[in-house]
Amino acid sequence: MQKRGLSFYLLAAFFAVFVLFLYGPTITIAILSFQGPQGGLTFPMNGTSLHWFRNLYEQQAVGDIWGSFRRSMALGLIVMAVTVLVSVMGGLAFRHRFRGSTVLFYLVITSLIIPSILISLGVGILFNLLDWNVHWATSGLGSQLTWTLPFGLLIMFAVFNRFDASFEEAARDLGATNWQTLKYVVLPIIAPSLIGVALFGFTLSYDEFARTLLTAGSYNTLPLEIYGMTTSVTTPVLYALGTLTTMFSFVMIGLALLLVWRSRRTAGAS
């Protein structure tokens, strides 16, 4: 058995500290959300209960928690669908070089290096100049797509870069049309990657703050609502909300992993 050196333990310790730094605040918030009715925002805890989780379902003095949650869900699903569709189309298009492809590629990824708040400001000003209504479902959708589409396209570029074109050639030799080849050959093979793009698109939209700040209009999404509550809510109900949203994110990741596993199992069986 090979003896482990000092470097191994140093790396292990560094990784443990990194994980603690990464998840420590989330764990702390989750613990404090289970305080009793007289609990505060800091330790020590004052009893334990589910009081603040029940309080979430009552009328809040400030904020519209469930309305903002529904808006974030709707926006996230729309962004997810558009991101998957455009990413697949873009990935298929970039399999072959065409005039202006390099310029178009750099234009797509440029939005990743521009500060998010500037994107939000620019989209908001553009809508005002055109006298269009600034709303989370229009300007908010557009600003978030500048964030999710580059990631989706980069993933699809990597997927199609290692895609074996012989599968498509075999399908065409058997008489399949281009649409049948795409539907019955290409899409089933890249299905796990599509699920990953969908998860990326939804989570990036669901958690996005800066690009929605100046483009959501009069109705907040959940991140904006939580930010607004931090200036006025001084009870652990805010921690309970954070715990539920974190649990929801883990559920979405779990569902995505389950879909990936099932798609791979189906592909392997066929």
PyRosetta script that sets phi, psi and omega in degrees:
from pyrosetta import init, pose_from_sequence

init()
pose = pose_from_sequence("MQKRGLSFYLLAAFFAVFVLFLYGPTITIAILSFQGPQGGLTFPMNGTSLHWFRNLYEQQAVGDIWGSFRRSMALGLIVMAVTVLVSVMGGLAFRHRFRGSTVLFYLVITSLIIPSILISLGVGILFNLLDWNVHWATSGLGSQLTWTLPFGLLIMFAVFNRFDASFEEAARDLGATNWQTLKYVVLPIIAPSLIGVALFGFTLSYDEFARTLLTAGSYNTLPLEIYGMTTSVTTPVLYALGTLTTMFSFVMIGLALLLVWRSRRTAGAS")
pose.set_psi(1, 127.9)
pose.set_omega(1, -176.7)
pose.set_phi(2, -70.6)
pose.set_psi(2, 132.9)
pose.set_omega(2, -179.0)
pose.set_phi(3, -77.3)
pose.set_psi(3, 133.8)
pose.set_omega(3, 179.8)
pose.set_phi(4, -83.8)
pose.set_psi(4, 131.9)
pose.set_omega(4, -177.7)
pose.set_phi(5, -87.7)
pose.set_psi(5, -179.6)
pose.set_omega(5, -179.2)
pose.set_phi(6, -63.3)
pose.set_psi(6, -35.3)
pose.set_omega(6, -178.2)
pose.set_phi(7, -61.7)
pose.set_psi(7, -35.5)
pose.set_omega(7, 179.3)
pose.set_phi(8, -61.7)
pose.set_psi(8, -46.3)
pose.set_omega(8, -178.4)
pose.set_phi(9, -70.1)
pose.set_psi(9, -32.8)
pose.set_omega(9, 176.6)
pose.set_phi(10, -66.3)
pose.set_psi(10, -42.6)
pose.set_omega(10, 177.9)
pose.set_phi(11, -66.1)
pose.set_psi(11, -38.9)
pose.set_omega(11, 178.4)
pose.set_phi(12, -63.9)
pose.set_psi(12, -41.6)
pose.set_omega(12, 178.8)
pose.set_phi(13, -65.8)
pose.set_psi(13, -41.3)
pose.set_omega(13, 178.7)
pose.set_phi(14, -62.7)
pose.set_psi(14, -41.6)
pose.set_omega(14, 179.6)
pose.set_phi(15, -65.2)
pose.set_psi(15, -40.1)
pose.set_omega(15, 179.2)
pose.set_phi(16, -63.6)
pose.set_psi(16, -41.7)
pose.set_omega(16, 178.3)
pose.set_phi(17, -65.3)
pose.set_psi(17, -39.7)
pose.set_omega(17, 178.8)
pose.set_phi(18, -62.4)
pose.set_psi(18, -45.5)
pose.set_omega(18, 179.2)
pose.set_phi(19, -63.0)
pose.set_psi(19, -41.3)
pose.set_omega(19, 178.5)
pose.set_phi(20, -63.7)
pose.set_psi(20, -41.7)
pose.set_omega(20, 177.9)
pose.set_phi(21, -65.7)
pose.set_psi(21, -35.3)
pose.set_omega(21, -176.8)
pose.set_phi(22, -74.2)
pose.set_psi(22, -45.3)
pose.set_omega(22, -173.7)
pose.set_phi(23, -104.8)
pose.set_psi(23, -7.5)
pose.set_omega(23, -179.6)
pose.set_phi(24, -56.9)
pose.set_psi(24, -50.3)
pose.set_omega(24, 178.8)
pose.set_phi(25, -59.8)
pose.set_psi(25, -39.8)
pose.set_omega(25, 179.7)
pose.set_phi(26, -65.1)
pose.set_psi(26, -41.8)
pose.set_omega(26, 179.0)
pose.set_phi(27, -65.9)
pose.set_psi(27, -40.3)
pose.set_omega(27, 178.9)
pose.set_phi(28, -61.8)
pose.set_psi(28, -45.2)
pose.set_omega(28, 178.5)
pose.set_phi(29, -62.0)
pose.set_psi(29, -42.2)
pose.set_omega(29, 179.9)
pose.set_phi(30, -62.1)
pose.set_psi(30, -40.5)
pose.set_omega(30, 179.5)
pose.set_phi(31, -65.9)
pose.set_psi(31, -46.4)
pose.set_omega(31, -177.7)
pose.set_phi(32, -67.9)
pose.set_psi(32, -21.6)
pose.set_omega(32, -179.8)
pose.set_phi(33, -71.5)
pose.set_psi(33, -13.9)
pose.set_omega(33, -179.7)
pose.set_phi(34, -97.1)
pose.set_psi(34, 21.3)
pose.set_omega(34, 179.0)
pose.set_phi(35, -72.5)
pose.set_psi(35, 164.4)
pose.set_omega(35, 177.2)
pose.set_phi(36, -73.8)
pose.set_psi(36, 176.3)
pose.set_omega(36, -177.1)
pose.set_phi(37, -57.3)
pose.set_psi(37, -26.0)
pose.set_omega(37, -179.2)
pose.set_phi(38, -97.7)
pose.set_psi(38, 11.6)
pose.set_omega(38, -176.9)
pose.set_phi(39, -70.1)
pose.set_psi(39, 156.9)
pose.set_omega(39, 179.1)
pose.set_phi(40, -114.1)
pose.set_psi(40, -162.5)
pose.set_omega(40, -176.1)
pose.set_phi(41, -91.9)
pose.set_psi(41, -3.8)
pose.set_omega(41, -176.8)
pose.set_phi(42, -134.0)
pose.set_psi(42, 168.4)
pose.set_omega(42, 172.8)
pose.set_phi(43, -74.7)
pose.set_psi(43, 155.6)
pose.set_omega(43, 1.4)
pose.set_phi(44, -76.8)
pose.set_psi(44, 155.9)
pose.set_omega(44, 179.5)
pose.set_phi(45, -71.6)
pose.set_psi(45, 147.1)
pose.set_omega(45, 178.7)
pose.set_phi(46, -111.7)
pose.set_psi(46, 80.6)
pose.set_omega(46, -178.8)
pose.set_phi(47, 80.8)
pose.set_psi(47, 174.7)
pose.set_omega(47, 178.1)
pose.set_phi(48, -134.3)
pose.set_psi(48, 138.8)
pose.set_omega(48, 179.5)
pose.set_phi(49, -170.9)
pose.set_psi(49, 177.6)
pose.set_omega(49, 173.2)
pose.set_phi(50, -103.9)
pose.set_psi(50, 20.6)
pose.set_omega(50, -174.4)
pose.set_phi(51, -56.1)
pose.set_psi(51, -44.6)
pose.set_omega(51, -173.2)
pose.set_phi(52, -75.9)
pose.set_psi(52, -24.5)
pose.set_omega(52, 173.4)
pose.set_phi(53, -72.3)
pose.set_psi(53, -39.3)
pose.set_omega(53, 175.2)
pose.set_phi(54, -66.4)
pose.set_psi(54, -33.8)
pose.set_omega(54, -178.9)
pose.set_phi(55, -64.5)
pose.set_psi(55, -25.7)
pose.set_omega(55, 178.4)
pose.set_phi(56, -62.0)
pose.set_psi(56, -28.9)
pose.set_omega(56, -176.9)
pose.set_phi(57, -90.1)
pose.set_psi(57, 2.2)
pose.set_omega(57, 176.5)
pose.set_phi(58, -98.3)
pose.set_psi(58, 167.0)
pose.set_omega(58, 179.3)
pose.set_phi(59, -66.2)
pose.set_psi(59, 122.6)
pose.set_omega(59, -179.2)
pose.set_phi(60, -88.3)
pose.set_psi(60, 147.1)
pose.set_omega(60, 178.3)
pose.set_phi(61, -64.4)
pose.set_psi(61, -35.7)
pose.set_omega(61, 178.0)
pose.set_phi(62, -133.8)
pose.set_psi(62, 151.3)
pose.set_omega(62, 173.3)
pose.set_phi(63, 87.8)
pose.set_psi(63, 161.9)
pose.set_omega(63, 178.2)
pose.set_phi(64, -130.4)
pose.set_psi(64, 80.5)
pose.set_omega(64, -171.2)
pose.set_phi(65, -62.4)
pose.set_psi(65, -52.7)
pose.set_omega(65, -172.8)
pose.set_phi(66, -75.6)
pose.set_psi(66, -30.0)
pose.set_omega(66, 173.8)
pose.set_phi(67, -65.3)
pose.set_psi(67, -43.0)
pose.set_omega(67, 178.8)
pose.set_phi(68, -68.3)
pose.set_psi(68, -33.6)
pose.set_omega(68, 176.7)
pose.set_phi(69, -64.2)
pose.set_psi(69, -43.6)
pose.set_omega(69, 178.8)
pose.set_phi(70, -63.6)
pose.set_psi(70, -38.8)
pose.set_omega(70, 178.3)
pose.set_phi(71, -66.4)
pose.set_psi(71, -41.5)
pose.set_omega(71, 178.8)
pose.set_phi(72, -65.1)
pose.set_psi(72, -38.8)
pose.set_omega(72, 177.8)
pose.set_phi(73, -63.4)
pose.set_psi(73, -48.7)
pose.set_omega(73, -179.1)
pose.set_phi(74, -62.0)
pose.set_psi(74, -45.2)
pose.set_omega(74, 179.9)
pose.set_phi(75, -64.5)
pose.set_psi(75, -41.4)
pose.set_omega(75, 179.6)
pose.set_phi(76, -62.7)
pose.set_psi(76, -40.3)
pose.set_omega(76, 179.6)
pose.set_phi(77, -68.4)
pose.set_psi(77, -39.1)
pose.set_omega(77, 177.6)
pose.set_phi(78, -65.5)
pose.set_psi(78, -46.5)
pose.set_omega(78, 178.4)
pose.set_phi(79, -60.5)
pose.set_psi(79, -41.1)
pose.set_omega(79, 179.3)
pose.set_phi(80, -60.6)
pose.set_psi(80, -47.7)
pose.set_omega(80, -178.3)
pose.set_phi(81, -63.5)
pose.set_psi(81, -46.0)
pose.set_omega(81, -179.2)
pose.set_phi(82, -65.7)
pose.set_psi(82, -40.2)
pose.set_omega(82, -179.1)
pose.set_phi(83, -63.2)
pose.set_psi(83, -44.9)
pose.set_omega(83, 179.1)
pose.set_phi(84, -63.0)
pose.set_psi(84, -47.4)
pose.set_omega(84, -176.7)
pose.set_phi(85, -62.5)
pose.set_psi(85, -50.2)
pose.set_omega(85, -177.4)
pose.set_phi(86, -69.2)
pose.set_psi(86, -35.6)
pose.set_omega(86, -179.9)
pose.set_phi(87, -65.1)
pose.set_psi(87, -42.2)
pose.set_omega(87, 178.0)
pose.set_phi(88, -64.7)
pose.set_psi(88, -45.5)
pose.set_omega(88, 179.6)
pose.set_phi(89, -62.4)
pose.set_psi(89, -43.3)
pose.set_omega(89, 178.7)
pose.set_phi(90, -65.8)
pose.set_psi(90, -40.8)
pose.set_omega(90, 177.9)
pose.set_phi(91, -62.1)
pose.set_psi(91, -40.9)
pose.set_omega(91, 177.1)
pose.set_phi(92, -66.1)
pose.set_psi(92, -40.4)
pose.set_omega(92, -178.3)
pose.set_phi(93, -66.3)
pose.set_psi(93, -39.5)
pose.set_omega(93, -175.6)
pose.set_phi(94, -82.0)
pose.set_psi(94, 3.3)
pose.set_omega(94, 174.2)
pose.set_phi(95, -67.7)
pose.set_psi(95, -21.7)
pose.set_omega(95, 178.6)
pose.set_phi(96, -125.2)
pose.set_psi(96, 140.6)
pose.set_omega(96, 178.5)
pose.set_phi(97, -70.5)
pose.set_psi(97, 138.9)
pose.set_omega(97, 175.4)
pose.set_phi(98, -140.2)
pose.set_psi(98, 162.9)
pose.set_omega(98, -176.5)
pose.set_phi(99, -61.4)
pose.set_psi(99, 126.0)
pose.set_omega(99, 179.2)
pose.set_phi(100, 86.3)
pose.set_psi(100, 5.9)
pose.set_omega(100, -177.1)
pose.set_phi(101, -64.2)
pose.set_psi(101, -38.6)
pose.set_omega(101, -179.3)
pose.set_phi(102, -66.4)
pose.set_psi(102, -44.8)
pose.set_omega(102, 178.8)
pose.set_phi(103, -62.6)
pose.set_psi(103, -42.9)
pose.set_omega(103, 179.8)
pose.set_phi(104, -62.9)
pose.set_psi(104, -39.6)
pose.set_omega(104, 179.2)
pose.set_phi(105, -61.1)
pose.set_psi(105, -47.5)
pose.set_omega(105, -178.8)
pose.set_phi(106, -69.1)
pose.set_psi(106, -30.6)
pose.set_omega(106, 175.5)
pose.set_phi(107, -65.7)
pose.set_psi(107, -36.3)
pose.set_omega(107, -179.1)
pose.set_phi(108, -66.6)
pose.set_psi(108, -45.5)
pose.set_omega(108, -174.7)
pose.set_phi(109, -85.7)
pose.set_psi(109, -6.6)
pose.set_omega(109, 179.6)
pose.set_phi(110, -61.2)
pose.set_psi(110, -33.6)
pose.set_omega(110, -177.6)
pose.set_phi(111, -64.9)
pose.set_psi(111, -17.1)
pose.set_omega(111, 178.4)
pose.set_phi(112, -74.2)
pose.set_psi(112, -25.6)
pose.set_omega(112, -176.6)
pose.set_phi(113, -100.1)
pose.set_psi(113, -8.0)
pose.set_omega(113, 175.4)
pose.set_phi(114, -83.0)
pose.set_psi(114, 132.6)
pose.set_omega(114, 178.7)
pose.set_phi(115, -52.9)
pose.set_psi(115, 136.2)
pose.set_omega(115, -174.5)
pose.set_phi(116, -58.4)
pose.set_psi(116, -38.1)
pose.set_omega(116, -177.7)
pose.set_phi(117, -66.2)
pose.set_psi(117, -29.9)
pose.set_omega(117, 177.0)
pose.set_phi(118, -71.1)
pose.set_psi(118, -36.3)
pose.set_omega(118, 174.6)
pose.set_phi(119, -60.7)
pose.set_psi(119, -47.4)
pose.set_omega(119, 179.6)
pose.set_phi(120, -61.0)
pose.set_psi(120, -43.6)
pose.set_omega(120, 179.4)
pose.set_phi(121, -63.9)
pose.set_psi(121, -43.7)
pose.set_omega(121, -178.5)
pose.set_phi(122, -64.5)
pose.set_psi(122, -44.2)
pose.set_omega(122, 179.7)
pose.set_phi(123, -65.5)
pose.set_psi(123, -41.4)
pose.set_omega(123, 178.6)
pose.set_phi(124, -62.4)
pose.set_psi(124, -43.1)
pose.set_omega(124, 178.6)
pose.set_phi(125, -65.4)
pose.set_psi(125, -41.2)
pose.set_omega(125, 179.3)
pose.set_phi(126, -60.0)
pose.set_psi(126, -44.8)
pose.set_omega(126, 179.7)
pose.set_phi(127, -64.8)
pose.set_psi(127, -37.6)
pose.set_omega(127, 178.1)
pose.set_phi(128, -67.6)
pose.set_psi(128, -40.0)
pose.set_omega(128, 179.5)
pose.set_phi(129, -65.1)
pose.set_psi(129, -36.3)
pose.set_omega(129, 179.1)
pose.set_phi(130, -84.7)
pose.set_psi(130, 0.6)
pose.set_omega(130, -179.8)
pose.set_phi(131, 60.3)
pose.set_psi(131, 37.3)
pose.set_omega(131, 175.2)
pose.set_phi(132, -97.3)
pose.set_psi(132, 152.9)
pose.set_omega(132, -179.0)
pose.set_phi(133, -74.2)
pose.set_psi(133, 124.3)
pose.set_omega(133, 176.1)
pose.set_phi(134, -77.9)
pose.set_psi(134, 116.1)
pose.set_omega(134, -173.2)
pose.set_phi(135, -147.9)
pose.set_psi(135, 150.4)
pose.set_omega(135, -177.3)
pose.set_phi(136, -62.4)
pose.set_psi(136, -27.5)
pose.set_omega(136, -177.7)
pose.set_phi(137, -86.9)
pose.set_psi(137, -6.0)
pose.set_omega(137, 179.6)
pose.set_phi(138, -120.6)
pose.set_psi(138, -75.5)
pose.set_omega(138, 179.1)
pose.set_phi(139, -67.0)
pose.set_psi(139, -37.0)
pose.set_omega(139, 176.6)
pose.set_phi(140, -63.6)
pose.set_psi(140, -41.9)
pose.set_omega(140, 177.6)
pose.set_phi(141, -61.9)
pose.set_psi(141, -45.5)
pose.set_omega(141, -178.9)
pose.set_phi(142, -62.7)
pose.set_psi(142, -43.4)
pose.set_omega(142, -178.5)
pose.set_phi(143, -68.0)
pose.set_psi(143, -34.9)
pose.set_omega(143, 179.2)
pose.set_phi(144, -72.7)
pose.set_psi(144, -31.9)
pose.set_omega(144, 177.4)
pose.set_phi(145, -65.7)
pose.set_psi(145, -27.2)
pose.set_omega(145, 175.3)
pose.set_phi(146, -66.2)
pose.set_psi(146, -14.5)
pose.set_omega(146, -179.9)
pose.set_phi(147, -99.3)
pose.set_psi(147, -39.4)
pose.set_omega(147, -174.1)
pose.set_phi(148, -87.5)
pose.set_psi(148, -35.3)
pose.set_omega(148, -177.2)
pose.set_phi(149, -62.1)
pose.set_psi(149, -44.1)
pose.set_omega(149, 178.1)
pose.set_phi(150, -58.6)
pose.set_psi(150, -40.8)
pose.set_omega(150, 178.3)
pose.set_phi(151, -64.3)
pose.set_psi(151, -44.7)
pose.set_omega(151, 179.5)
pose.set_phi(152, -61.8)
pose.set_psi(152, -42.4)
pose.set_omega(152, -180.0)
pose.set_phi(153, -66.4)
pose.set_psi(153, -41.2)
pose.set_omega(153, 179.1)
pose.set_phi(154, -62.4)
pose.set_psi(154, -38.6)
pose.set_omega(154, 177.3)
pose.set_phi(155, -65.0)
pose.set_psi(155, -44.4)
pose.set_omega(155, -180.0)
pose.set_phi(156, -66.2)
pose.set_psi(156, -35.8)
pose.set_omega(156, 176.0)
pose.set_phi(157, -59.4)
pose.set_psi(157, -44.0)
pose.set_omega(157, 179.7)
pose.set_phi(158, -66.2)
pose.set_psi(158, -38.4)
pose.set_omega(158, -179.0)
pose.set_phi(159, -66.0)
pose.set_psi(159, -49.6)
pose.set_omega(159, -177.5)
pose.set_phi(160, -74.0)
pose.set_psi(160, -18.3)
pose.set_omega(160, 177.6)
pose.set_phi(161, -67.6)
pose.set_psi(161, -28.9)
pose.set_omega(161, 178.7)
pose.set_phi(162, -110.9)
pose.set_psi(162, 14.1)
pose.set_omega(162, 179.2)
pose.set_phi(163, -76.8)
pose.set_psi(163, 133.3)
pose.set_omega(163, -178.8)
pose.set_phi(164, -84.0)
pose.set_psi(164, 107.9)
pose.set_omega(164, -177.0)
pose.set_phi(165, -69.4)
pose.set_psi(165, -12.0)
pose.set_omega(165, -179.2)
pose.set_phi(166, -65.0)
pose.set_psi(166, -26.1)
pose.set_omega(166, 176.7)
pose.set_phi(167, -63.9)
pose.set_psi(167, -41.9)
pose.set_omega(167, 178.4)
pose.set_phi(168, -67.4)
pose.set_psi(168, -41.0)
pose.set_omega(168, 179.4)
pose.set_phi(169, -62.4)
pose.set_psi(169, -40.1)
pose.set_omega(169, 178.9)
pose.set_phi(170, -64.8)
pose.set_psi(170, -40.5)
pose.set_omega(170, 179.2)
pose.set_phi(171, -64.5)
pose.set_psi(171, -40.1)
pose.set_omega(171, 179.7)
pose.set_phi(172, -69.5)
pose.set_psi(172, -35.6)
pose.set_omega(172, 177.2)
pose.set_phi(173, -63.0)
pose.set_psi(173, -27.9)
pose.set_omega(173, 179.4)
pose.set_phi(174, -87.5)
pose.set_psi(174, 4.0)
pose.set_omega(174, 174.6)
pose.set_phi(175, 98.9)
pose.set_psi(175, 8.7)
pose.set_omega(175, -179.8)
pose.set_phi(176, -73.7)
pose.set_psi(176, 142.2)
pose.set_omega(176, 174.2)
pose.set_phi(177, -78.9)
pose.set_psi(177, 172.5)
pose.set_omega(177, 178.6)
pose.set_phi(178, -59.7)
pose.set_psi(178, -42.7)
pose.set_omega(178, 179.8)
pose.set_phi(179, -65.7)
pose.set_psi(179, -41.8)
pose.set_omega(179, 178.1)
pose.set_phi(180, -65.1)
pose.set_psi(180, -37.5)
pose.set_omega(180, 177.3)
pose.set_phi(181, -62.8)
pose.set_psi(181, -43.7)
pose.set_omega(181, 179.1)
pose.set_phi(182, -64.6)
pose.set_psi(182, -44.7)
pose.set_omega(182, -173.9)
pose.set_phi(183, -73.1)
pose.set_psi(183, -42.0)
pose.set_omega(183, -171.6)
pose.set_phi(184, -102.0)
pose.set_psi(184, -11.6)
pose.set_omega(184, -178.6)
pose.set_phi(185, -118.8)
pose.set_psi(185, -58.9)
pose.set_omega(185, -172.7)
pose.set_phi(186, -68.1)
pose.set_psi(186, -53.9)
pose.set_omega(186, -175.3)
pose.set_phi(187, -61.9)
pose.set_psi(187, -43.0)
pose.set_omega(187, 176.6)
pose.set_phi(188, -61.6)
pose.set_psi(188, -34.2)
pose.set_omega(188, -179.0)
pose.set_phi(189, -70.1)
pose.set_psi(189, -40.3)
pose.set_omega(189, -176.9)
pose.set_phi(190, -93.3)
pose.set_psi(190, 8.9)
pose.set_omega(190, -176.9)
pose.set_phi(191, -55.0)
pose.set_psi(191, -44.6)
pose.set_omega(191, 178.1)
pose.set_phi(192, -58.9)
pose.set_psi(192, -37.9)
pose.set_omega(192, 178.5)
pose.set_phi(193, -68.6)
pose.set_psi(193, -35.6)
pose.set_omega(193, 177.6)
pose.set_phi(194, -64.3)
pose.set_psi(194, -37.4)
pose.set_omega(194, 176.9)
pose.set_phi(195, -64.5)
pose.set_psi(195, -39.7)
pose.set_omega(195, 176.7)
pose.set_phi(196, -63.1)
pose.set_psi(196, -42.0)
pose.set_omega(196, 177.4)
pose.set_phi(197, -63.9)
pose.set_psi(197, -41.0)
pose.set_omega(197, 179.2)
pose.set_phi(198, -62.5)
pose.set_psi(198, -43.4)
pose.set_omega(198, 178.5)
pose.set_phi(199, -64.2)
pose.set_psi(199, -42.6)
pose.set_omega(199, 176.8)
pose.set_phi(200, -57.6)
pose.set_psi(200, -50.3)
pose.set_omega(200, -177.0)
pose.set_phi(201, -61.3)
pose.set_psi(201, -44.4)
pose.set_omega(201, -177.9)
pose.set_phi(202, -66.8)
pose.set_psi(202, -48.4)
pose.set_omega(202, -176.1)
pose.set_phi(203, -67.8)
pose.set_psi(203, -38.0)
pose.set_omega(203, 177.9)
pose.set_phi(204, -64.0)
pose.set_psi(204, -37.9)
pose.set_omega(204, 177.9)
pose.set_phi(205, -72.0)
pose.set_psi(205, -44.9)
pose.set_omega(205, -176.0)
pose.set_phi(206, -61.4)
pose.set_psi(206, -34.3)
pose.set_omega(206, -177.1)
pose.set_phi(207, -97.0)
pose.set_psi(207, -5.1)
pose.set_omega(207, -170.8)
pose.set_phi(208, -70.9)
pose.set_psi(208, 134.1)
pose.set_omega(208, 180.0)
pose.set_phi(209, -116.4)
pose.set_psi(209, -57.9)
pose.set_omega(209, -170.1)
pose.set_phi(210, -62.3)
pose.set_psi(210, -44.3)
pose.set_omega(210, -176.6)
pose.set_phi(211, -74.6)
pose.set_psi(211, -10.6)
pose.set_omega(211, 178.2)
pose.set_phi(212, -103.3)
pose.set_psi(212, -12.8)
pose.set_omega(212, -172.3)
pose.set_phi(213, -56.3)
pose.set_psi(213, -44.7)
pose.set_omega(213, -176.1)
pose.set_phi(214, -106.8)
pose.set_psi(214, 9.6)
pose.set_omega(214, -177.2)
pose.set_phi(215, -125.0)
pose.set_psi(215, 1.3)
pose.set_omega(215, -177.0)
pose.set_phi(216, -84.7)
pose.set_psi(216, -14.5)
pose.set_omega(216, -179.2)
pose.set_phi(217, 74.1)
pose.set_psi(217, -141.4)
pose.set_omega(217, -174.0)
pose.set_phi(218, -83.2)
pose.set_psi(218, -12.6)
pose.set_omega(218, -175.8)
pose.set_phi(219, -115.7)
pose.set_psi(219, 122.5)
pose.set_omega(219, -176.8)
pose.set_phi(220, -78.1)
pose.set_psi(220, 149.3)
pose.set_omega(220, 164.2)
pose.set_phi(221, -85.7)
pose.set_psi(221, 174.4)
pose.set_omega(221, -174.3)
pose.set_phi(222, -61.3)
pose.set_psi(222, -45.9)
pose.set_omega(222, 177.8)
pose.set_phi(223, -58.8)
pose.set_psi(223, -39.6)
pose.set_omega(223, 178.1)
pose.set_phi(224, -67.4)
pose.set_psi(224, -37.5)
pose.set_omega(224, 179.4)
pose.set_phi(225, -66.5)
pose.set_psi(225, -41.9)
pose.set_omega(225, 178.5)
pose.set_phi(226, -63.6)
pose.set_psi(226, -42.2)
pose.set_omega(226, 178.5)
pose.set_phi(227, -61.3)
pose.set_psi(227, -42.4)
pose.set_omega(227, 178.6)
pose.set_phi(228, -64.9)
pose.set_psi(228, -35.1)
pose.set_omega(228, -180.0)
pose.set_phi(229, -69.5)
pose.set_psi(229, -27.4)
pose.set_omega(229, -179.3)
pose.set_phi(230, -64.6)
pose.set_psi(230, -20.2)
pose.set_omega(230, -179.1)
pose.set_phi(231, -88.3)
pose.set_psi(231, -9.7)
pose.set_omega(231, -175.9)
pose.set_phi(232, -134.6)
pose.set_psi(232, -26.6)
pose.set_omega(232, -178.4)
pose.set_phi(233, -88.6)
pose.set_psi(233, 126.2)
pose.set_omega(233, -176.6)
pose.set_phi(234, -123.2)
pose.set_psi(234, 31.3)
pose.set_omega(234, 178.5)
pose.set_phi(235, -125.9)
pose.set_psi(235, 162.3)
pose.set_omega(235, 179.1)
pose.set_phi(236, -65.3)
pose.set_psi(236, 1.6)
pose.set_omega(236, 176.0)
pose.set_phi(237, -60.5)
pose.set_psi(237, -30.0)
pose.set_omega(237, 176.8)
pose.set_phi(238, -67.4)
pose.set_psi(238, -37.2)
pose.set_omega(238, 176.9)
pose.set_phi(239, -68.5)
pose.set_psi(239, -38.1)
pose.set_omega(239, 177.6)
pose.set_phi(240, -62.2)
pose.set_psi(240, -40.3)
pose.set_omega(240, 177.1)
pose.set_phi(241, -63.6)
pose.set_psi(241, -43.2)
pose.set_omega(241, 177.9)
pose.set_phi(242, -63.0)
pose.set_psi(242, -38.1)
pose.set_omega(242, 178.7)
pose.set_phi(243, -65.5)
pose.set_psi(243, -43.2)
pose.set_omega(243, 179.5)
pose.set_phi(244, -65.4)
pose.set_psi(244, -41.7)
pose.set_omega(244, 179.6)
pose.set_phi(245, -66.6)
pose.set_psi(245, -35.4)
pose.set_omega(245, 176.8)
pose.set_phi(246, -66.3)
pose.set_psi(246, -43.4)
pose.set_omega(246, 177.2)
pose.set_phi(247, -61.8)
pose.set_psi(247, -38.7)
pose.set_omega(247, 178.5)
pose.set_phi(248, -63.1)
pose.set_psi(248, -40.5)
pose.set_omega(248, 178.5)
pose.set_phi(249, -62.6)
pose.set_psi(249, -41.5)
pose.set_omega(249, 179.1)
pose.set_phi(250, -67.0)
pose.set_psi(250, -35.1)
pose.set_omega(250, 177.4)
pose.set_phi(251, -64.3)
pose.set_psi(251, -43.0)
pose.set_omega(251, 179.3)
pose.set_phi(252, -63.3)
pose.set_psi(252, -40.8)
pose.set_omega(252, 177.8)
pose.set_phi(253, -64.5)
pose.set_psi(253, -41.9)
pose.set_omega(253, 177.9)
pose.set_phi(254, -61.7)
pose.set_psi(254, -41.7)
pose.set_omega(254, 177.6)
pose.set_phi(255, -64.1)
pose.set_psi(255, -39.6)
pose.set_omega(255, 178.7)
pose.set_phi(256, -64.3)
pose.set_psi(256, -42.8)
pose.set_omega(256, 178.4)
pose.set_phi(257, -64.2)
pose.set_psi(257, -37.0)
pose.set_omega(257, 177.6)
pose.set_phi(258, -64.8)
pose.set_psi(258, -41.7)
pose.set_omega(258, 178.5)
pose.set_phi(259, -64.9)
pose.set_psi(259, -40.0)
pose.set_omega(259, 177.1)
pose.set_phi(260, -62.1)
pose.set_psi(260, -44.1)
pose.set_omega(260, -179.7)
pose.set_phi(261, -62.6)
pose.set_psi(261, -42.7)
pose.set_omega(261, -179.2)
pose.set_phi(262, -68.3)
pose.set_psi(262, -38.2)
pose.set_omega(262, 180.0)
pose.set_phi(263, -67.6)
pose.set_psi(263, -38.5)
pose.set_omega(263, 177.6)
pose.set_phi(264, -68.8)
pose.set_psi(264, -38.3)
pose.set_omega(264, 178.9)
pose.set_phi(265, -65.6)
pose.set_psi(265, -40.8)
pose.set_omega(265, 178.4)
pose.set_phi(266, -64.9)
pose.set_psi(266, -42.9)
pose.set_omega(266, 178.8)
pose.set_phi(267, -63.5)
pose.set_psi(267, -39.2)
pose.set_omega(267, 179.5)
pose.set_phi(268, -67.9)
pose.set_psi(268, -35.7)
pose.set_omega(268, -179.7)
pose.set_phi(269, -70.6)
pose.set_psi(269, -31.8)
pose.set_omega(269, -179.8)
pose.set_phi(270, -83.6)
pose.dump_pdb("model.pdb")
